[in-house]
């Protein structure tokens, strides 16, 4: 891997940190702003596929009440022309009625570069089956 590619991998890994920091704001608008207008969200704790900015905001307006924070256990990053994919495993720490709990999840974020920077165009997160 070249030095330039290593830099790109670190840059893509940092995008999940940016998403996690947005969760910490507890503001659904802040989180939704990380997603492209045509993004698709297959969320962790909802059966509904979110296909519009309004639907993505709606999901986070509910989910953020659980005070989620992600702890990444494994990144697998692939770089393409104008696209990057980060898939792996994270633990989502939440507080349900003030009681801490955790959800171990598989995740995939697909990012597309546009004039404003990297935007999430696909996000899938699901609880591990075991």
C-alpha positions in Angstrom: 0.0 0.0 0.0 1.4 3.4 -0.9 1.7 6.3 1.5 -1.1 8.1 -0.4 -3.4 5.1 0.0 -2.6 4.8 3.7 -3.6 8.5 4.1 -6.8 7.8 2.3 -7.6 4.8 4.5 -7.0 6.9 7.6 -9.3 9.6 6.1 -12.1 7.1 5.5 -11.7 5.6 8.9 -12.0 9.1 10.4 -15.4 9.5 8.7 -16.9 7.0 11.1 -15.4 9.0 14.0 -17.2 12.1 12.4 -20.5 10.2 12.4 -20.0 9.1 16.0 -19.3 12.7 17.0 -22.5 13.8 15.2 -24.4 11.1 17.3 -22.9 12.8 20.4 -24.6 16.1 19.5 -28.0 14.4 19.9 -29.2 16.5 17.0 -30.9 14.5 14.2 -30.2 17.4 11.7 -26.5 17.2 12.4 -26.4 13.4 11.8 -28.6 13.5 8.7 -26.4 16.2 7.2 -23.7 13.5 6.8 -25.9 11.6 4.4 -26.3 12.4 0.7 -29.8 13.4 -0.5 -30.1 10.1 -2.2 -28.7 8.0 0.6 -30.3 4.8 1.9 -30.1 3.8 5.6 -30.8 0.3 6.7 -30.8 1.1 10.5 -29.9 -1.0 13.5 -33.1 -0.7 15.5 -35.8 -0.2 12.9 -37.4 -2.5 10.3 -38.0 0.5 8.0 -35.6 1.2 5.2 -34.9 5.0 5.1 -34.7 6.4 1.6 -35.2 10.1 2.0 -33.5 12.8 4.1 -36.7 13.2 6.1 -36.9 9.5 6.8 -33.2 9.4 7.9 -33.8 12.4 10.2 -36.9 10.7 11.6 -34.9 7.6 12.5 -32.2 9.6 14.3 -34.8 11.8 16.1 -35.9 8.6 17.9 -32.6 6.7 18.1 -30.6 9.6 19.5 -32.8 9.6 22.6 -31.0 6.3 23.5 -27.7 8.3 23.6 -25.9 6.0 21.2 -22.1 5.9 20.9 -20.2 3.5 18.5 -17.0 1.7 19.5 -15.4 0.4 16.3 -13.8 -3.1 16.7 -12.9 -3.7 13.1 -12.6 -1.5 10.0 -12.3 -3.0 6.5 -11.8 -0.1 4.1 -11.7 -0.2 0.3 -11.0 2.7 -2.0 -12.4 3.4 -5.4 -12.6 6.3 -7.8 -15.0 8.7 -6.0 -16.3 6.0 -3.6 -15.1 4.4 -0.4 -16.5 1.5 1.6 -15.9 1.0 5.3 -17.4 -2.3 6.6 -16.7 -4.0 9.9 -17.9 -4.5 13.4 -18.9 -1.9 16.0 -20.6 -1.9 19.4 -23.3 0.6 19.8 -23.6 1.6 23.4 -27.0 3.0 24.4 -28.9 3.9 27.5 -32.4 2.5 27.7 -34.4 4.2 30.5 -31.0 5.2 32.0 -29.8 1.6 31.9 -26.7 1.1 29.8 -26.7 -1.7 27.2 -24.9 -2.5 24.1 -25.6 -3.8 20.6 -22.8 -5.6 18.7 -23.3 -4.9 15.0 -22.0 -5.5 11.6 -21.9 -2.2 9.6 -21.2 -1.0 6.1 -20.8 2.7 5.2 -20.5 3.6 1.5 -19.2 7.1 0.9 -19.3 9.2 -2.2 -17.1 12.2 -2.8 -18.8 15.4 -4.0 -17.9 19.1 -4.0 -18.7 19.3 -0.3 -16.6 16.3 0.7 -17.5 12.7 1.6 -21.2 11.9 2.1 -22.8 8.7 3.2 -24.8 7.2 0.4 -25.4 3.7 1.9 -25.4 2.7 5.5 -26.3 -0.7 6.8 -26.1 -1.7 10.5 -27.5 -4.9 11.9 -27.1 -6.7 15.2 -24.8 -9.7 15.1 -26.9 -12.9 15.0 -24.8 -14.7 17.7 
